[in-house]
Amino acid sequence: MAPRHTTGRCRLGAALIMVWFAVTVLGAGVAAAVEIAHSELSGRIAAEGRWFYQDNAHLGQDSHNSGFVVEPKLYIEDDGGRSLTLKPFFRYDAGDPGRTHADLREGYFLIFGEAGEGEWELRLGVDRVFWGVAESRHLVDIVNQTDLVEHPNEESKLGQLMAHVTWAGEWGALELFALPYHRQRTFPGRSGRLRSRFVVDDKHVTYESAAEDWHVDLAARYSRSAGPLDLGLSVFDGTSREPSLRVLVDRNGLPLLANGEPSLFPHYEQIRQFGVDAQLTIESWLLKLEVIHRTGASNRLGQRQDYAAFVAGGEYTFNAVFDSNADLGLLAEWTYDGRGDDAPNVFNNEAFAGVRLGLNDVEGTQITVSVLWDLDHATRSLGVELTRRLTDRWSLDVAGTFFVAVDRDDVNFYDTRRDSFVEMGVTYHF
C-alpha cells in the first residue's frame, strides 16, 4: 500500500478543534439549562530550554530546544455533580519546528450514578487514561498515543477521543472504552534531536485498516485491590499506537530522497494486546509487574512477529532518613522484550536502577537519579531530575539525560548517541 499524503497535524488539529467546539457548545447549552455550582480556571505557563552540548550526529540538527508551553484547564460542575473539563495544550519550540504543536489533552463530559450496590461513570469526549505501575516503562499503557516530541521517556500522552464507561463496586472496577479516532505519534523534525538518522515524514502514513485513522478501537480493563495487592487485567483490540517505520518510495519503488537521504513513514497495524499489571505492598516494599502479549505487530525488520514482554521490579522506601523529614526510595527493574534486537525500541533487555529523594519540605523538593543499561550491549544512560516550588505560583524543573556509552551494535540507540542534554523550565501556575 502506498503512503497517502495528509496534512498530518493540521488535519488532526482541525478534528480536535471540531471536538473542542462541539464540547464547548454542548457545555454552554448544559450550563444554560442547569445551575453551575462550581467553576475553576487553572493551568500553567512555562518557559523551557533544552541544550544538547555535543555536536550533532545528523545533518541539519540544532543544538537546542527552547520555547514555551501554555496549558490552561477549565472545570465546570453543576449542582448534580456532573462536570465539563477542557484542557488544551500548546508548545512553541524555536529549535525544532516539528516540536511546535497543539493538542486537546482533555475535553470531556462526566456524568455518574448508582448501579445496584455499585456506581457507574461515563466520560465522553477527549481524555487521557493511564495504566501501569512500573517506573522505567509502562508496557500495558496503550489507550493514548505517545507525544514523543515532548520527551524520549514516552511519558507524555496525546488526548484521545473516547467513550469511557466505568462500573465499580466492592468486587472491583470494570472499564470499557470505545476509541473512534486514531492519533498519530509525534516525531522530531529534521532540525530536531533525539531522532533516527532518517527523518520520519508524518505527512505520509499508511494503515492496515481500510478505515484508516477512523477505525473504532476497543479496550477494557478490570482492576481490584485485595489487601496489599493491586491487580489490573486489560485487553486492547485496534490500531497500534507504536508505528512500524518504513522507507518512503516513489511509484517506481525507489527511495525518495530528502537532503540526499531517504525518509521514513509510519505504518499502523491492527493489533491485539492482553496485559496484566500488579503491585504488591509489603511494609516499605512495593513489588511491581507489567506483562503483555501482543499479536499483529511488526518487528524492527518489518516482519510480523507475535511476542510477549514484561517489566518487573520493586521499590523500597526509607522514611525519615538520618532523623530528617526526607524519604529515600531505591528503585530497580528489569525490562525484557521477546523480540530481542529485532524489537523496534530500546527496551529489549534493559536493567534500570534509581534513587529518589523527597525532602518533604514546604517547597516539595524531589531529586531522582537513575541509570538504564542494556544487558546485551555496552549502552548506558543516566537520568537526573530535580523539581522544586519557588513560590505558591512558581516552580522550577531541572533535568538531564546523558548517554554515557552507546554500543555501535545497539541499532535502536546508536542514532541518538550524541543527543545527551540538560534542560530547565520555570513554570507559572494559575
VODO-393923 format. One record per residue (C-alpha): residue in three letters; x, y, z. Coordinates in nm, 2 decimals, always signed. Each point is the difference from the previous one (the first is absolute). Example, Ala and Ser with C-alpha at 12.3 -4.5 7.8 and 13.67 -1.06 7.14 Angstrom:
<sites>
  resn      c1      c2      c3
   ALA   +1.23   -0.45   +0.78
   SER   +0.14   +0.34   -0.07
</sites>
This chain:
<sites>
  resn      c1      c2      c3
   MET   +0.00   +0.00   +0.00
   ALA   +0.14   +0.34   -0.10
   PRO   +0.02   +0.26   +0.27
   ARG   -0.28   +0.26   -0.03
   HIS   +0.08   +0.36   +0.03
   THR   -0.16   +0.19   +0.29
   THR   +0.04   +0.33   +0.17
   GLY   +0.08   -0.20   +0.31
   ARG   -0.03   +0.21   +0.31
   CYS   -0.20   +0.27   -0.18
   ARG   -0.26   -0.26   -0.09
   LEU   +0.01   -0.13   +0.36
   GLY   -0.02   +0.35   +0.14
   ALA   -0.31   +0.07   -0.21
   ALA   -0.16   -0.32   +0.14
   LEU   +0.08   +0.10   +0.35
   ILE   -0.12   +0.35   -0.04
   MET   -0.33   -0.14   -0.12
   VAL   -0.02   -0.22   +0.30
   TRP   +0.09   +0.29   +0.23
   PHE   -0.26   +0.22   -0.17
   ALA   -0.27   -0.27   +0.04
   VAL   +0.09   -0.05   +0.36
   THR   +0.00   +0.37   +0.07
   VAL   -0.33   +0.06   -0.18
   LEU   -0.16   -0.29   +0.18
   GLY   +0.15   +0.12   +0.33
   ALA   -0.15   +0.34   -0.05
   GLY   -0.34   -0.16   -0.07
   VAL   +0.03   -0.21   +0.32
   ALA   +0.12   +0.31   +0.20
   ALA   -0.31   +0.19   -0.13
   ALA   -0.23   -0.28   +0.11
   VAL   +0.15   -0.08   +0.34
   GLU   +0.13   +0.20   +0.29
   ILE   +0.38   +0.01   +0.01
   ALA   +0.11   -0.09   +0.35
   HIS   +0.38   +0.04   -0.05
   SER   +0.24   +0.11   -0.27
   GLU   +0.37   +0.04   +0.00
   LEU   +0.26   +0.12   -0.25
   SER   +0.35   -0.13   +0.07
   GLY   +0.31   -0.10   -0.19
   ARG   +0.36   +0.08   -0.07
   ILE   +0.23   +0.21   -0.22
   ALA   +0.36   -0.12   -0.02
   ALA   +0.32   +0.13   -0.16
   GLU   +0.23   -0.29   -0.08
   GLY   +0.34   -0.06   -0.15
   ARG   +0.18   -0.31   -0.10
   TRP   +0.37   +0.00   -0.10
   PHE   +0.19   -0.27   -0.19
   TYR   +0.36   +0.05   +0.09
   GLN   +0.15   -0.24   -0.26
   ASP   +0.04   +0.05   -0.37
   ASN   -0.30   -0.13   -0.20
   ALA   +0.03   -0.35   -0.15
   HIS   -0.24   +0.08   -0.29
   LEU   -0.02   +0.27   -0.26
   GLY   -0.21   +0.30   +0.08
   GLN   -0.04   -0.06   +0.37
   ASP   -0.01   +0.29   +0.24
   SER   +0.17   +0.02   +0.34
   HIS   -0.30   +0.12   +0.20
   ASN   -0.37   -0.02   +0.06
   SER   -0.13   +0.31   +0.16
   GLY   -0.35   +0.15   +0.02
   PHE   -0.31   +0.00   +0.21
   VAL   -0.30   -0.20   +0.10
   VAL   -0.36   +0.11   +0.07
   GLU   -0.24   -0.24   +0.16
   PRO   -0.31   +0.15   +0.15
   LYS   -0.28   -0.21   +0.16
   LEU   -0.37   +0.09   +0.04
   TYR   -0.22   -0.21   +0.23
   ILE   -0.38   +0.06   +0.03
   GLU   -0.22   -0.20   +0.24
   ASP   -0.38   +0.02   +0.04
   ASP   -0.20   -0.04   +0.32
   GLY   -0.04   -0.38   -0.08
   GLY   +0.38   -0.06   -0.02
   ARG   +0.01   -0.03   -0.38
   SER   +0.30   +0.17   -0.15
   LEU   +0.17   +0.13   -0.31
   THR   +0.38   +0.01   -0.02
   LEU   +0.20   +0.18   -0.27
   LYS   +0.38   -0.02   -0.01
   PRO   +0.17   +0.12   -0.33
   PHE   +0.38   -0.01   -0.04
   PHE   +0.24   +0.20   -0.22
   ARG   +0.37   -0.01   -0.03
   TYR   +0.22   +0.23   -0.20
   ASP   +0.36   -0.10   -0.07
   ALA   +0.26   +0.22   -0.17
   GLY   +0.25   -0.27   -0.07
   ASP   -0.22   -0.27   -0.16
   PRO   -0.32   +0.10   -0.19
   GLY   -0.10   -0.37   +0.02
   ARG   -0.03   +0.05   +0.38
   THR   -0.24   +0.29   -0.02
   HIS   -0.35   -0.15   +0.03
   ALA   -0.34   +0.04   +0.15
   ASP   -0.22   -0.26   +0.16
   LEU   -0.32   -0.04   +0.19
   ARG   +0.12   -0.20   +0.30
   GLU   -0.35   -0.01   +0.16
   GLY   -0.34   +0.10   -0.11
   TYR   -0.28   -0.22   +0.14
   PHE   -0.33   -0.01   +0.18
   LEU   -0.02   -0.21   +0.32
   ILE   -0.33   -0.14   +0.13
   PHE   -0.05   -0.27   +0.26
   GLY   -0.26   -0.18   +0.21
   GLU   -0.08   -0.31   +0.20
   ALA   -0.03   -0.35   -0.15
   GLY   -0.13   -0.25   +0.26
   GLU   +0.25   -0.01   +0.28
   GLY   +0.26   +0.16   -0.21
   GLU   +0.05   +0.32   -0.20
   TRP   +0.04   +0.08   -0.37
   GLU   +0.19   +0.28   -0.18
   LEU   +0.00   +0.13   -0.36
   ARG   +0.27   +0.22   -0.15
   LEU   -0.08   +0.11   -0.35
   GLY   +0.25   +0.21   -0.20
   VAL   +0.38   +0.03   -0.01
   ASP   +0.19   -0.14   +0.30
   ARG   +0.32   -0.16   +0.12
   VAL   +0.01   -0.33   +0.18
   PHE   +0.30   -0.16   +0.18
   TRP   +0.05   -0.37   +0.06
   GLY   +0.30   -0.15   +0.17
   VAL   +0.22   -0.01   +0.31
   ALA   +0.36   -0.01   -0.12
   GLU   +0.26   +0.28   +0.00
   SER   +0.22   -0.06   -0.30
   ARG   -0.27   -0.09   -0.26
   HIS   -0.38   -0.03   +0.00
   LEU   -0.06   -0.31   -0.22
   VAL   -0.37   -0.03   +0.06
   ASP   -0.07   +0.37   -0.06
   ILE   -0.15   +0.00   -0.35
   VAL   -0.32   +0.21   -0.02
   ASN   +0.17   +0.33   -0.07
   GLN   +0.26   +0.07   -0.26
   THR   +0.35   +0.11   +0.10
   ASP   +0.10   +0.36   -0.05
   LEU   +0.36   -0.08   -0.08
   VAL   +0.12   +0.35   -0.07
   GLU   -0.07   +0.09   +0.36
   HIS   +0.25   -0.24   +0.15
   PRO   +0.18   -0.32   -0.11
   ASN   -0.12   -0.18   +0.32
   GLU   -0.34   -0.04   -0.17
   GLU   -0.19   +0.13   +0.31
   SER   -0.19   +0.28   -0.18
   LYS   -0.32   -0.10   -0.17
   LEU   -0.23   +0.16   -0.26
   GLY   -0.37   +0.04   +0.07
   GLN   -0.22   -0.29   -0.13
   LEU   -0.36   +0.03   -0.12
   MET   -0.20   -0.26   +0.20
   ALA   -0.31   -0.13   +0.17
   HIS   +0.12   -0.13   +0.34
   VAL   -0.24   -0.18   +0.22
   THR   +0.09   -0.12   +0.35
   TRP   -0.21   -0.23   +0.23
   ALA   +0.15   -0.04   +0.35
   GLY   -0.10   -0.18   +0.31
   GLU   +0.14   -0.21   +0.29
   TRP   +0.10   -0.26   -0.26
   GLY   +0.23   +0.25   -0.18
   ALA   -0.03   +0.23   -0.31
   LEU   -0.08   -0.08   -0.36
   GLU   +0.09   +0.26   -0.26
   LEU   -0.11   -0.02   -0.37
   PHE   +0.14   +0.22   -0.27
   ALA   -0.12   +0.09   -0.36
   LEU   +0.28   +0.19   -0.18
   PRO   -0.13   +0.13   -0.34
   TYR   +0.30   +0.20   -0.12
   HIS   +0.37   -0.09   -0.01
   ARG   +0.27   +0.25   +0.09
   GLN   +0.33   -0.01   -0.18
   ARG   +0.32   +0.00   +0.20
   THR   +0.19   +0.32   -0.01
   PHE   +0.37   -0.01   -0.12
   PRO   +0.28   +0.26   +0.01
   GLY   +0.05   +0.19   -0.33
   ARG   +0.32   +0.02   -0.21
   SER   +0.16   +0.26   +0.23
   GLY   -0.11   -0.19   +0.31
   ARG   +0.22   -0.22   +0.23
   LEU   -0.08   -0.34   +0.15
   ARG   -0.10   -0.13   -0.34
   SER   +0.12   -0.28   -0.24
   ARG   +0.24   +0.08   -0.28
   PHE   -0.29   +0.00   -0.24
   VAL   -0.28   +0.25   +0.07
   VAL   -0.35   -0.13   +0.05
   ASP   -0.23   +0.17   -0.25
   ASP   -0.33   +0.02   +0.19
   LYS   -0.17   +0.15   -0.31
   HIS   -0.01   -0.35   -0.15
   VAL   -0.16   -0.28   +0.19
   THR   -0.16   -0.34   -0.07
   TYR   -0.24   -0.21   +0.20
   GLU   -0.08   -0.37   -0.01
   SER   -0.36   +0.08   +0.05
   ALA   -0.21   +0.12   -0.29
   ALA   -0.16   +0.24   +0.24
   GLU   +0.35   +0.16   +0.06
   ASP   +0.00   +0.23   +0.29
   TRP   -0.38   -0.03   +0.06
   HIS   +0.02   -0.37   +0.09
   VAL   -0.19   -0.05   +0.33
   ASP   +0.24   -0.15   +0.25
   LEU   -0.14   -0.19   +0.31
   ALA   +0.16   -0.04   +0.34
   ALA   -0.09   -0.13   +0.34
   ARG   +0.16   -0.02   +0.35
   TYR   -0.10   -0.17   +0.32
   SER   +0.18   +0.12   +0.32
   ARG   -0.03   -0.10   +0.36
   SER   +0.17   +0.07   +0.33
   ALA   +0.01   -0.30   +0.23
   GLY   +0.20   +0.07   +0.32
   PRO   +0.36   +0.08   -0.10
   LEU   -0.06   -0.10   -0.36
   ASP   -0.11   +0.24   -0.28
   LEU   -0.08   -0.19   -0.32
   GLY   -0.09   +0.11   -0.35
   LEU   -0.10   -0.22   -0.30
   SER   -0.04   +0.17   -0.34
   VAL   -0.07   -0.06   -0.36
   PHE   +0.04   +0.22   -0.31
   ASP   -0.11   -0.07   -0.36
   GLY   +0.06   +0.25   -0.27
   THR   +0.26   +0.23   -0.16
   SER   +0.34   -0.02   +0.15
   ARG   +0.14   +0.31   +0.17
   GLU   +0.35   -0.11   -0.09
   PRO   +0.06   +0.04   -0.37
   SER   +0.21   -0.21   -0.23
   LEU   +0.24   +0.24   -0.17
   ARG   +0.06   -0.07   -0.37
   VAL   +0.21   +0.16   -0.28
   LEU   -0.20   +0.25   -0.21
   VAL   +0.02   -0.09   -0.37
   ASP   -0.13   +0.14   -0.33
   ARG   -0.23   -0.17   -0.25
   ASN   +0.29   -0.20   -0.14
   GLY   +0.09   -0.13   +0.34
   LEU   +0.31   +0.22   +0.03
   PRO   +0.08   +0.18   +0.33
   LEU   -0.11   +0.36   +0.01
   LEU   +0.30   +0.21   +0.11
   ALA   -0.01   +0.31   +0.22
   ASN   +0.34   +0.18   +0.03
   GLY   +0.16   -0.31   -0.15
   GLU   -0.15   -0.25   +0.24
   PRO   -0.31   -0.22   +0.01
   SER   -0.30   +0.09   +0.21
   LEU   -0.21   -0.23   +0.22
   PHE   -0.38   -0.01   +0.02
   PRO   -0.21   -0.16   +0.28
   HIS   -0.22   -0.30   -0.07
   TYR   -0.27   -0.09   +0.27
   GLU   -0.11   -0.36   +0.02
   GLN   -0.29   -0.17   +0.17
   ILE   +0.11   -0.17   +0.32
   ARG   -0.15   -0.18   +0.30
   GLN   +0.16   +0.04   +0.34
   PHE   -0.06   -0.18   +0.33
   GLY   +0.15   +0.16   +0.31
   VAL   +0.05   -0.06   +0.37
   ASP   +0.12   +0.26   +0.25
   ALA   +0.05   -0.07   +0.37
   GLN   +0.14   +0.17   +0.30
   LEU   +0.06   -0.17   +0.34
   THR   +0.05   +0.22   +0.31
   ILE   +0.19   -0.16   +0.28
   GLU   +0.09   +0.26   +0.27
   SER   +0.26   +0.22   -0.17
   TRP   +0.02   -0.21   -0.31
   LEU   -0.19   +0.05   -0.33
   LEU   +0.04   -0.30   -0.23
   LYS   -0.11   +0.07   -0.36
   LEU   -0.07   -0.20   -0.31
   GLU   -0.13   +0.08   -0.35
   VAL   -0.04   -0.27   -0.27
   ILE   -0.15   +0.02   -0.35
   HIS   -0.06   -0.24   -0.29
   ARG   -0.05   +0.17   -0.33
   THR   -0.10   -0.14   -0.34
   GLY   +0.00   +0.17   -0.34
   ALA   +0.30   +0.23   +0.04
   SER   +0.31   +0.02   -0.21
   ASN   +0.35   -0.02   +0.13
   ARG   +0.29   +0.24   -0.09
   LEU   +0.06   -0.20   -0.33
   GLY   -0.37   +0.06   -0.10
   GLN   -0.09   -0.37   +0.06
   ARG   -0.31   -0.10   +0.18
   GLN   +0.09   -0.14   +0.34
   ASP   -0.22   -0.08   +0.29
   TYR   +0.18   +0.05   +0.33
   ALA   -0.01   +0.03   +0.38
   ALA   +0.17   +0.26   +0.21
   PHE   +0.03   +0.09   +0.37
   VAL   +0.14   +0.24   +0.24
   ALA   +0.05   -0.12   +0.36
   GLY   +0.16   +0.16   +0.30
   GLY   -0.06   +0.19   +0.32
   GLU   +0.04   +0.30   +0.22
   TYR   +0.11   +0.03   +0.36
   THR   -0.04   +0.32   +0.20
   PHE   +0.20   +0.11   +0.30
   ASN   -0.22   +0.24   +0.20
   ALA   +0.15   +0.29   +0.20
   VAL   +0.36   -0.08   -0.10
   PHE   +0.27   +0.13   +0.24
   ASP   -0.28   +0.12   +0.23
   SER   -0.12   +0.26   -0.25
   ASN   -0.33   +0.05   -0.18
   ALA   +0.15   -0.15   -0.32
   ASP   -0.10   -0.33   -0.16
   LEU   +0.24   -0.20   -0.21
   GLY   -0.13   -0.24   -0.26
   LEU   +0.21   -0.27   -0.18
   LEU   -0.13   -0.12   -0.34
   ALA   +0.10   -0.30   -0.20
   GLU   -0.17   -0.16   -0.31
   TRP   +0.07   -0.24   -0.29
   THR   -0.17   +0.05   -0.34
   TYR   +0.00   -0.28   -0.25
   ASP   -0.14   -0.02   -0.35
   GLY   -0.03   -0.35   -0.17
   ARG   +0.10   +0.14   -0.33
   GLY   +0.35   +0.08   +0.12
   ASP   +0.21   +0.22   -0.23
   ASP   -0.29   -0.01   -0.25
   ALA   -0.22   +0.21   +0.24
   PRO   -0.05   +0.35   -0.15
   ASN   +0.08   +0.17   +0.34
   VAL   +0.29   +0.01   +0.24
   PHE   -0.18   -0.20   +0.27
   ASN   +0.09   -0.35   -0.12
   ASN   +0.21   -0.12   +0.29
   GLU   +0.07   +0.29   +0.24
   ALA   +0.07   +0.04   +0.37
   PHE   -0.11   +0.32   +0.18
   ALA   +0.11   +0.13   +0.34
   GLY   -0.08   +0.32   +0.17
   VAL   +0.00   +0.21   +0.31
   ARG   -0.28   +0.24   +0.09
   LEU   +0.05   +0.25   +0.28
   GLY   -0.31   +0.19   +0.12
   LEU   +0.09   +0.27   +0.26
   ASN   -0.36   +0.05   +0.11
   ASP   +0.07   +0.37   +0.04
   VAL   -0.24   +0.28   -0.06
   GLU   +0.14   +0.04   -0.36
   GLY   -0.07   -0.37   -0.08
   THR   +0.36   -0.06   -0.11
   GLN   +0.06   -0.33   -0.17
   ILE   +0.31   -0.14   -0.16
   THR   +0.02   -0.31   -0.21
   VAL   +0.31   -0.16   -0.15
   SER   -0.03   -0.31   -0.22
   VAL   +0.21   -0.23   -0.22
   LEU   -0.11   -0.21   -0.29
   TRP   +0.23   -0.25   -0.15
   ASP   -0.03   -0.26   -0.28
   LEU   +0.08   -0.35   +0.11
   ASP   +0.08   -0.11   -0.35
   HIS   +0.22   +0.30   -0.10
   ALA   +0.23   +0.26   +0.16
   THR   -0.26   +0.27   -0.01
   ARG   -0.05   +0.21   +0.32
   SER   -0.21   +0.31   +0.07
   LEU   -0.04   +0.22   +0.30
   GLY   -0.31   +0.21   +0.10
   VAL   -0.01   +0.28   +0.25
   GLU   -0.32   +0.19   +0.11
   LEU   -0.06   +0.28   +0.25
   THR   -0.33   +0.16   +0.07
   ARG   -0.07   +0.28   +0.25
   ARG   -0.26   +0.26   +0.07
   LEU   +0.14   +0.35   +0.01
   THR   -0.32   +0.17   +0.13
   ASP   -0.36   -0.09   +0.01
   ARG   -0.03   +0.08   -0.37
   TRP   +0.35   -0.07   -0.14
   SER   +0.19   -0.32   -0.03
   LEU   +0.34   -0.12   -0.13
   ASP   +0.08   -0.31   -0.20
   VAL   +0.36   -0.10   -0.08
   ALA   +0.08   -0.33   -0.18
   GLY   +0.27   -0.17   -0.21
   THR   +0.03   -0.31   -0.21
   PHE   +0.35   -0.12   -0.06
   PHE   +0.10   -0.28   -0.24
   VAL   +0.31   -0.11   +0.18
   ALA   +0.09   -0.28   -0.24
   VAL   -0.18   -0.12   -0.32
   ASP   +0.09   -0.32   -0.17
   ARG   +0.04   +0.02   -0.38
   ASP   -0.19   -0.33   -0.02
   ASP   -0.30   +0.14   +0.19
   VAL   -0.20   +0.10   -0.30
   ASN   -0.29   +0.14   +0.20
   PHE   +0.22   +0.24   +0.19
   TYR   +0.30   +0.08   -0.22
   ASP   -0.16   +0.28   -0.20
   THR   -0.05   +0.21   +0.31
   ARG   +0.35   -0.06   +0.14
   ARG   +0.08   +0.38   -0.01
   ASP   -0.33   +0.12   +0.14
   SER   +0.08   +0.03   +0.37
   PHE   -0.18   +0.31   +0.13
   VAL   -0.07   +0.21   +0.30
   GLU   -0.32   +0.20   +0.04
   MET   -0.16   +0.25   +0.22
   GLY   -0.36   +0.13   +0.03
   VAL   -0.16   +0.28   +0.21
   THR   -0.37   -0.05   +0.04
   TYR   -0.27   +0.25   +0.11
   HIS   -0.31   -0.18   +0.14
   PHE   -0.34   +0.18   +0.00
</sites>
